[in-house]
Amino acid sequence: MWIAYLKKKVVDVCHLEADGSLNIRKMDVNAILDGEDVLPGFKLPVKDIFEIYSE
């Protein structure tokens, strides 16, 4: 799951681990989101998300 914070311009990437724990990585505007095994080959620069909302 991805959670975007528009004012902070960061995205949390959340993964449920095999042991039931939640792994959260914070991605800033310089990062690129990856679809991993859910959307193979999908890539999205985080900055592109926030460009839409900066107008």
C-alpha positions in Angstrom: 0.0 0.0 0.0 1.2 3.5 -0.7 0.1 6.5 1.4 0.8 9.9 0.0 1.1 13.0 2.3 0.4 16.0 0.1 1.6 18.7 2.4 4.9 16.9 3.4 5.4 15.6 -0.2 6.4 12.1 1.0 4.9 8.7 0.4 4.9 5.8 2.8 5.4 2.4 1.2 3.8 -0.3 3.4 4.5 -4.0 3.3 3.0 -6.7 5.4 5.8 -9.2 6.2 5.4 -12.9 6.5 5.6 -12.7 10.3 2.6 -10.3 10.3 4.7 -7.2 11.1 4.3 -4.0 9.0 7.3 -2.6 7.3 7.0 1.1 6.3 9.5 3.0 4.2 9.2 6.7 3.7 10.0 7.9 0.2 10.8 11.6 -0.6 10.3 13.4 -3.9 13.6 12.1 -5.2 12.5 8.5 -4.9 10.9 6.3 -7.5 8.0 4.0 -6.5 8.2 0.5 -7.9 5.3 -1.8 -8.5 7.4 -4.8 -7.3 5.5 -8.1 -7.7 2.0 -6.5 -7.7 2.6 -4.4 -10.8 5.8 -5.7 -12.4 7.7 -3.1 -14.4 5.6 -0.2 -13.1 7.7 2.8 -12.0 6.5 6.2 -10.8 8.7 9.1 -9.6 7.3 10.4 -6.3 7.7 14.0 -7.6 5.2 13.3 -10.4 2.5 12.6 -7.8 2.9 16.0 -6.2 3.3 18.0 -9.4 -0.4 17.3 -10.1 -1.4 18.8 -6.7 0.9 21.8 -6.8 -1.2 23.8 -9.4 
